[in-house]
Amino acid sequence: MCEFPRELPHRSDLLSQRGRLHLDPDMFYLHVWPLSGNPCRRNAFLSGLQRSLPLQEESPPEQSMMLAGNSSLIGVFEGKLIPSIPLLDA
């Protein structure tokens, strides 16, 4: 991974199988994950991300949980939080 994952927009024509569109595409939250085989790009990206757990000397975040749907965090990779951003700015 070398860039932030991008959330794909909800579109009725985005998902199809065997020529048929999916009946309920809004049930999915699809993302594009930019990847690179270049370790320098990967390390540069990861070095700018927030750690998933604070160090012992740090205090925990004030709000560590959010209501469903209010977070853009979609995972953790090598101890770093992975946020998602929209594919296109609104």
N, CA, C and O atoms as a GROMACS GRO file, in nm:
protein
  360
    1MET      N    1   0.085  -0.117   0.000
    1MET     CA    2   0.000   0.000   0.000
    1MET      C    3   0.090   0.123   0.000
    1MET      O    4   0.185   0.134   0.078
    2CYS      N    5   0.057   0.217  -0.090
    2CYS     CA    6   0.144   0.335  -0.105
    2CYS      C    7   0.066   0.466  -0.102
    2CYS      O    8   0.126   0.573  -0.109
    3GLU      N    9  -0.066   0.459  -0.092
    3GLU     CA   10  -0.151   0.578  -0.083
    3GLU      C   11  -0.274   0.541  -0.002
    3GLU      O   12  -0.300   0.423   0.025
    4PHE      N   13  -0.351   0.643   0.037
    4PHE     CA   14  -0.475   0.617   0.111
    4PHE      C   15  -0.573   0.540   0.024
    4PHE      O   16  -0.586   0.568  -0.095
    5PRO      N   17  -0.642   0.440   0.082
    5PRO     CA   18  -0.750   0.375   0.009
    5PRO      C   19  -0.857   0.478  -0.026
    5PRO      O   20  -0.880   0.573   0.050
    6ARG      N   21  -0.921   0.460  -0.138
    6ARG     CA   22  -1.025   0.552  -0.184
    6ARG      C   23  -1.158   0.480  -0.188
    6ARG      O   24  -1.171   0.371  -0.244
    7GLU      N   25  -1.260   0.544  -0.126
    7GLU     CA   26  -1.394   0.486  -0.126
    7GLU      C   27  -1.461   0.515  -0.260
    7GLU      O   28  -1.466   0.630  -0.304
    8LEU      N   29  -1.510   0.410  -0.324
    8LEU     CA   30  -1.581   0.427  -0.450
    8LEU      C   31  -1.720   0.483  -0.424
    8LEU      O   32  -1.781   0.451  -0.322
    9PRO      N   33  -1.770   0.566  -0.513
    9PRO     CA   34  -1.904   0.622  -0.493
    9PRO      C   35  -2.011   0.513  -0.509
    9PRO      O   36  -1.990   0.413  -0.578
   10HIS      N   37  -2.125   0.535  -0.444
   10HIS     CA   38  -2.238   0.445  -0.461
   10HIS      C   39  -2.305   0.479  -0.594
   10HIS      O   40  -2.356   0.589  -0.613
   11ARG      N   41  -2.305   0.383  -0.684
   11ARG     CA   42  -2.367   0.402  -0.816
   11ARG      C   43  -2.444   0.276  -0.852
   11ARG      O   44  -2.398   0.165  -0.825
   12SER      N   45  -2.558   0.293  -0.911
   12SER     CA   46  -2.641   0.178  -0.947
   12SER      C   47  -2.579   0.094  -1.058
   12SER      O   48  -2.614  -0.023  -1.073
   13ASP      N   49  -2.487   0.153  -1.137
   13ASP     CA   50  -2.427   0.079  -1.248
   13ASP      C   51  -2.284   0.032  -1.218
   13ASP      O   52  -2.212  -0.006  -1.311
   14LEU      N   53  -2.243   0.033  -1.091
   14LEU     CA   54  -2.105   0.000  -1.058
   14LEU      C   55  -2.080  -0.151  -1.054
   14LEU      O   56  -1.973  -0.196  -1.097
   15LEU      N   57  -2.174  -0.228  -1.005
   15LEU     CA   58  -2.155  -0.373  -0.990
   15LEU      C   59  -2.243  -0.451  -1.085
   15LEU      O   60  -2.364  -0.430  -1.092
   16SER      N   61  -2.181  -0.541  -1.158
   16SER     CA   62  -2.259  -0.630  -1.244
   16SER      C   63  -2.192  -0.766  -1.248
   16SER      O   64  -2.071  -0.779  -1.225
   17GLN      N   65  -2.272  -0.867  -1.276
   17GLN     CA   66  -2.222  -1.002  -1.291
   17GLN      C   67  -2.301  -1.069  -1.401
   17GLN      O   68  -2.424  -1.070  -1.399
   18ARG      N   69  -2.230  -1.123  -1.497
   18ARG     CA   70  -2.294  -1.188  -1.612
   18ARG      C   71  -2.392  -1.096  -1.682
   18ARG      O   72  -2.500  -1.138  -1.724
   19GLY      N   73  -2.355  -0.968  -1.692
   19GLY     CA   74  -2.437  -0.872  -1.764
   19GLY      C   75  -2.556  -0.818  -1.687
   19GLY      O   76  -2.635  -0.740  -1.741
   20ARG      N   77  -2.570  -0.856  -1.562
   20ARG     CA   78  -2.684  -0.809  -1.480
   20ARG      C   79  -2.631  -0.720  -1.370
   20ARG      O   80  -2.532  -0.753  -1.304
   21LEU      N   81  -2.697  -0.606  -1.348
   21LEU     CA   82  -2.658  -0.514  -1.242
   21LEU      C   83  -2.700  -0.569  -1.107
   21LEU      O   84  -2.802  -0.637  -1.096
   22HIS      N   85  -2.622  -0.540  -1.004
   22HIS     CA   86  -2.656  -0.583  -0.869
   22HIS      C   87  -2.782  -0.512  -0.824
   22HIS      O   88  -2.801  -0.393  -0.852
   23LEU      N   89  -2.870  -0.584  -0.755
   23LEU     CA   90  -2.999  -0.528  -0.713
   23LEU      C   91  -2.988  -0.423  -0.603
   23LEU      O   92  -3.071  -0.333  -0.596
   24ASP      N   93  -2.885  -0.433  -0.516
   24ASP     CA   94  -2.872  -0.340  -0.404
   24ASP      C   95  -2.726  -0.298  -0.385
   24ASP      O   96  -2.663  -0.340  -0.288
   25PRO      N   97  -2.671  -0.217  -0.476
   25PRO     CA   98  -2.530  -0.178  -0.463
   25PRO      C   99  -2.500  -0.092  -0.341
   25PRO      O  100  -2.384  -0.081  -0.301
   26ASP      N  101  -2.602  -0.030  -0.281
   26ASP     CA  102  -2.580   0.054  -0.162
   26ASP      C  103  -2.541  -0.027  -0.039
   26ASP      O  104  -2.498   0.030   0.061
   27MET      N  105  -2.554  -0.160  -0.045
   27MET     CA  106  -2.517  -0.243   0.069
   27MET      C  107  -2.366  -0.261   0.078
   27MET      O  108  -2.316  -0.313   0.178
   28PHE      N  109  -2.291  -0.220  -0.025
   28PHE     CA  110  -2.146  -0.237  -0.028
   28PHE      C  111  -2.075  -0.104  -0.008
   28PHE      O  112  -2.122   0.001  -0.051
   29TYR      N  113  -1.961  -0.110   0.057
   29TYR     CA  114  -1.871   0.004   0.070
   29TYR      C  115  -1.739  -0.039   0.008
   29TYR      O  116  -1.651  -0.091   0.076
   30LEU      N  117  -1.726  -0.016  -0.122
   30LEU     CA  118  -1.610  -0.064  -0.197
   30LEU      C  119  -1.498   0.040  -0.197
   30LEU      O  120  -1.524   0.161  -0.199
   31HIS      N  121  -1.375  -0.008  -0.195
   31HIS     CA  122  -1.258   0.078  -0.191
   31HIS      C  123  -1.154   0.032  -0.293
   31HIS      O  124  -1.148  -0.086  -0.329
   32VAL      N  125  -1.076   0.126  -0.339
   32VAL     CA  126  -0.960   0.100  -0.424
   32VAL      C  127  -0.837   0.117  -0.335
   32VAL      O  128  -0.823   0.219  -0.268
   33TRP      N  129  -0.749   0.018  -0.334
   33TRP     CA  130  -0.628   0.024  -0.252
   33TRP      C  131  -0.507   0.036  -0.344
   33TRP      O  132  -0.466  -0.064  -0.403
   34PRO      N  133  -0.448   0.156  -0.358
   34PRO     CA  134  -0.329   0.171  -0.441
   34PRO      C  135  -0.210   0.093  -0.382
   34PRO      O  136  -0.178   0.107  -0.265
   35LEU      N  137  -0.148   0.011  -0.465
   35LEU     CA  138  -0.037  -0.072  -0.422
   35LEU      C  139   0.088  -0.039  -0.503
   35LEU      O  140   0.079   0.014  -0.614
   36SER      N  141   0.204  -0.070  -0.446
   36SER     CA  142   0.330  -0.050  -0.516
   36SER      C  143   0.428  -0.155  -0.470
   36SER      O  144   0.428  -0.195  -0.354
   37GLY      N  145   0.512  -0.201  -0.562
   37GLY     CA  146   0.620  -0.292  -0.527
   37GLY      C  147   0.745  -0.218  -0.483
   37GLY      O  148   0.847  -0.280  -0.452
   38ASN      N  149   0.738  -0.086  -0.481
   38ASN     CA  150   0.852  -0.004  -0.443
   38ASN      C  151   0.852   0.015  -0.291
   38ASN      O  152   0.764   0.083  -0.238
   39PRO      N  153   0.949  -0.045  -0.219
   39PRO     CA  154   0.949  -0.034  -0.072
   39PRO      C  155   0.964   0.110  -0.022
   39PRO      O  156   0.913   0.142   0.085
   40CYS      N  157   1.031   0.196  -0.097
   40CYS     CA  158   1.047   0.335  -0.054
   40CYS      C  159   0.912   0.407  -0.051
   40CYS      O  160   0.883   0.482   0.042
   41ARG      N  161   0.829   0.386  -0.154
   41ARG     CA  162   0.695   0.448  -0.156
   41ARG      C  163   0.610   0.396  -0.042
   41ARG      O  164   0.541   0.473   0.026
   42ARG      N  165   0.614   0.265  -0.020
   42ARG     CA  166   0.536   0.203   0.088
   42ARG      C  167   0.580   0.258   0.223
   42ARG      O  168   0.496   0.300   0.302
   43ASN      N  169   0.708   0.259   0.250
   43ASN     CA  170   0.758   0.306   0.379
   43ASN      C  171   0.729   0.454   0.400
   43ASN      O  172   0.698   0.495   0.512
   44ALA      N  173   0.739   0.534   0.296
   44ALA     CA  174   0.710   0.678   0.308
   44ALA      C  175   0.563   0.697   0.344
   44ALA      O  176   0.530   0.781   0.428
   45PHE      N  177   0.475   0.621   0.282
   45PHE     CA  178   0.332   0.630   0.312
   45PHE      C  179   0.305   0.588   0.456
   45PHE      O  180   0.238   0.660   0.530
   46LEU      N  181   0.356   0.472   0.496
   46LEU     CA  182   0.330   0.420   0.630
   46LEU      C  183   0.388   0.509   0.739
   46LEU      O  184   0.330   0.519   0.847
   47SER      N  185   0.499   0.573   0.713
   47SER     CA  186   0.561   0.657   0.816
   47SER      C  187   0.475   0.778   0.852
   47SER      O  188   0.490   0.835   0.960
   48GLY      N  189   0.385   0.818   0.763
   48GLY     CA  190   0.298   0.932   0.789
   48GLY      C  191   0.167   0.898   0.856
   48GLY      O  192   0.087   0.987   0.885
   49LEU      N  193   0.142   0.770   0.881
   49LEU     CA  194   0.016   0.728   0.941
   49LEU      C  195   0.024   0.723   1.092
   49LEU      O  196   0.132   0.706   1.150
   50GLN      N  197  -0.091   0.740   1.156
   50GLN     CA  198  -0.102   0.735   1.302
   50GLN      C  199  -0.093   0.591   1.350
   50GLN      O  200  -0.146   0.500   1.286
   51ARG      N  201  -0.026   0.568   1.463
   51ARG     CA  202  -0.018   0.434   1.521
   51ARG      C  203  -0.156   0.392   1.572
   51ARG      O  204  -0.235   0.476   1.616
   52SER      N  205  -0.184   0.263   1.565
   52SER     CA  206  -0.315   0.214   1.610
   52SER      C  207  -0.324   0.211   1.762
   52SER      O  208  -0.433   0.225   1.818
   53LEU      N  209  -0.212   0.193   1.830
   53LEU     CA  210  -0.211   0.193   1.976
   53LEU      C  211  -0.108   0.295   2.023
   53LEU      O  212   0.003   0.300   1.968
   54PRO      N  213  -0.141   0.375   2.124
   54PRO     CA  214  -0.043   0.472   2.173
   54PRO      C  215   0.071   0.400   2.245
   54PRO      O  216   0.054   0.289   2.296
   55LEU      N  217   0.187   0.463   2.248
   55LEU     CA  218   0.298   0.411   2.328
   55LEU      C  219   0.261   0.420   2.475
   55LEU      O  220   0.169   0.493   2.511
   56GLN      N  221   0.331   0.346   2.560
   56GLN     CA  222   0.296   0.344   2.703
   56GLN      C  223   0.298   0.482   2.766
   56GLN      O  224   0.216   0.510   2.853
   57GLU      N  225   0.390   0.568   2.723
   57GLU     CA  226   0.397   0.701   2.785
   57GLU      C  227   0.292   0.797   2.732
   57GLU      O  228   0.274   0.906   2.787
   58GLU      N  229   0.221   0.761   2.626
   58GLU     CA  230   0.119   0.848   2.570
   58GLU      C  231  -0.016   0.817   2.632
   58GLU      O  232  -0.043   0.703   2.671
   59SER      N  233  -0.102   0.918   2.640
   59SER     CA  234  -0.237   0.893   2.689
   59SER      C  235  -0.325   0.848   2.573
   59SER      O  236  -0.303   0.889   2.459
   60PRO      N  237  -0.426   0.764   2.601
   60PRO     CA  238  -0.515   0.718   2.495
   60PRO      C  239  -0.597   0.834   2.440
   60PRO      O  240  -0.615   0.935   2.508
   61PRO      N  241  -0.646   0.821   2.316
   61PRO     CA  242  -0.730   0.928   2.261
   61PRO      C  243  -0.856   0.948   2.345
   61PRO      O  244  -0.906   0.854   2.406
   62GLU      N  245  -0.907   1.072   2.348
   62GLU     CA  246  -1.027   1.102   2.426
   62GLU      C  247  -1.146   1.019   2.381
   62GLU      O  248  -1.221   0.967   2.463
   63GLN      N  249  -1.162   1.008   2.251
   63GLN     CA  250  -1.274   0.930   2.198
   63GLN      C  251  -1.218   0.819   2.113
   63GLN      O  252  -1.171   0.842   2.002
   64SER      N  253  -1.222   0.696   2.167
   64SER     CA  254  -1.164   0.585   2.094
   64SER      C  255  -1.269   0.507   2.016
   64SER      O  256  -1.234   0.419   1.937
   65MET      N  257  -1.396   0.537   2.037
   65MET     CA  258  -1.502   0.469   1.962
   65MET      C  259  -1.597   0.573   1.905
   65MET      O  260  -1.619   0.678   1.965
   66MET      N  261  -1.652   0.542   1.788
   66MET     CA  262  -1.746   0.633   1.723
   66MET      C  263  -1.873   0.556   1.689
   66MET      O  264  -1.873   0.433   1.683
   67LEU      N  265  -1.978   0.629   1.667
   67LEU     CA  266  -2.101   0.566   1.622
   67LEU      C  267  -2.079   0.504   1.485
   67LEU      O  268  -1.999   0.555   1.407
   68ALA      N  269  -2.149   0.398   1.455
   68ALA     CA  270  -2.135   0.331   1.327
   68ALA      C  271  -2.155   0.430   1.213
   68ALA      O  272  -2.250   0.508   1.213
   69GLY      N  273  -2.065   0.424   1.117
   69GLY     CA  274  -2.076   0.510   1.000
   69GLY      C  275  -2.007   0.644   1.014
   69GLY      O  276  -2.000   0.719   0.916
   70ASN      N  277  -1.955   0.678   1.132
   70ASN     CA  278  -1.890   0.807   1.152
   70ASN      C  279  -1.739   0.801   1.138
   70ASN      O  280  -1.672   0.903   1.152
   71SER      N  281  -1.683   0.686   1.110
   71SER     CA  282  -1.539   0.672   1.101
   71SER      C  283  -1.499   0.639   0.958
   71SER      O  284  -1.568   0.566   0.888
   72SER      N  285  -1.386   0.695   0.917
   72SER     CA  286  -1.335   0.661   0.785
   72SER      C  287  -1.220   0.561   0.797
   72SER      O  288  -1.153   0.532   0.698
   73LEU      N  289  -1.196   0.508   0.918
   73LEU     CA  290  -1.092   0.409   0.937
   73LEU      C  291  -1.142   0.275   0.886
   73LEU      O  292  -1.251   0.230   0.921
   74ILE      N  293  -1.059   0.211   0.802
   74ILE     CA  294  -1.104   0.083   0.746
   74ILE      C  295  -1.010  -0.032   0.777
   74ILE      O  296  -1.030  -0.143   0.729
   75GLY      N  297  -0.907  -0.006   0.857
   75GLY     CA  298  -0.819  -0.115   0.893
   75GLY      C  299  -0.692  -0.068   0.960
   75GLY      O  300  -0.671   0.050   0.984
   76VAL      N  301  -0.608  -0.168   0.991
   76VAL     CA  302  -0.477  -0.145   1.051
   76VAL      C  303  -0.377  -0.227   0.971
   76VAL      O  304  -0.403  -0.344   0.940
   77PHE      N  305  -0.263  -0.166   0.939
   77PHE     CA  306  -0.158  -0.237   0.867
   77PHE      C  307  -0.026  -0.208   0.936
   77PHE      O  308   0.014  -0.092   0.951
   78GLU      N  309   0.043  -0.313   0.977
   78GLU     CA  310   0.170  -0.300   1.048
   78GLU      C  311   0.162  -0.199   1.162
   78GLU      O  312   0.251  -0.117   1.180
   79GLY      N  313   0.052  -0.206   1.239
   79GLY     CA  314   0.034  -0.121   1.355
   79GLY      C  315  -0.005   0.022   1.326
   79GLY      O  316  -0.004   0.106   1.416
   80LYS      N  317  -0.040   0.053   1.202
   80LYS     CA  318  -0.079   0.189   1.163
   80LYS      C  319  -0.225   0.190   1.121
   80LYS      O  320  -0.272   0.099   1.052
   81LEU      N  321  -0.298   0.295   1.164
   81LEU     CA  322  -0.439   0.310   1.126
   81LEU      C  323  -0.448   0.347   0.978
   81LEU      O  324  -0.373   0.432   0.930
   82ILE      N  325  -0.539   0.283   0.906
   82ILE     CA  326  -0.558   0.310   0.765
   82ILE      C  327  -0.692   0.382   0.745
   82ILE      O  328  -0.798   0.319   0.755
   83PRO      N  329  -0.688   0.512   0.718
   83PRO     CA  330  -0.813   0.584   0.689
   83PRO      C  331  -0.847   0.572   0.541
   83PRO      O  332  -0.762   0.542   0.457
   84SER      N  333  -0.971   0.595   0.512
   84SER     CA  334  -1.019   0.597   0.373
   84SER      C  335  -1.060   0.738   0.337
   84SER      O  336  -1.106   0.814   0.423
   85ILE      N  337  -1.042   0.773   0.211
   85ILE     CA  338  -1.087   0.903   0.163
   85ILE      C  339  -1.173   0.880   0.040
   85ILE      O  340  -1.157   0.778  -0.027
   86PRO      N  341  -1.264   0.973   0.008
   86PRO     CA  342  -1.349   0.954  -0.109
   86PRO      C  343  -1.264   0.951  -0.237
   86PRO      O  344  -1.160   1.016  -0.245
   87LEU      N  345  -1.310   0.876  -0.334
   87LEU     CA  346  -1.242   0.868  -0.463
   87LEU      C  347  -1.235   1.006  -0.528
   87LEU      O  348  -1.132   1.048  -0.580
   88LEU      N  349  -1.348   1.075  -0.524
   88LEU     CA  350  -1.356   1.210  -0.580
   88LEU      C  351  -1.401   1.306  -0.472
   88LEU      O  352  -1.487   1.272  -0.392
   89ASP      N  353  -1.343   1.424  -0.470
   89ASP     CA  354  -1.389   1.525  -0.375
   89ASP      C  355  -1.525   1.574  -0.419
   89ASP      O  356  -1.550   1.594  -0.538
   90ALA      N  357  -1.614   1.594  -0.322
   90ALA     CA  358  -1.751   1.635  -0.354
   90ALA      C  359  -1.758   1.776  -0.408
   90ALA      O  360  -1.866   1.825  -0.440
   0.00000   0.00000   0.00000
